[in-house]
């Protein structure tokens, strides 16, 4: 199994509505991307100062599944229209493991 973990920080001034749209849009992706085997999206619980604002953990059978997700038109449209305009910082990693 390949896992893709990505964390984001919102840009200053991002509204509650924009944040909700990002989370809602991400949560719709599993229905649009058949290669996704597991998908978890959540905002930071606020337990440690300085954390990123939210994270996505996506699971795929293999690297080809991840590549299909990364290139999926619905995923790319969400990034362009809803995510990229409100994100100040992004960090990601893909790793093999169970």
Buried (B, 14 or more C-beta within 10 A) or exposed (E): EBBBBBBBBBEEEBEEEBBEBBBEBBBEBBEBBEBBBEBEBEBBEEEEEEEBBBBBBBBBEEEEBBBBBBEBEBBEEBBEEBBEEBBEEEEEEBEEEE
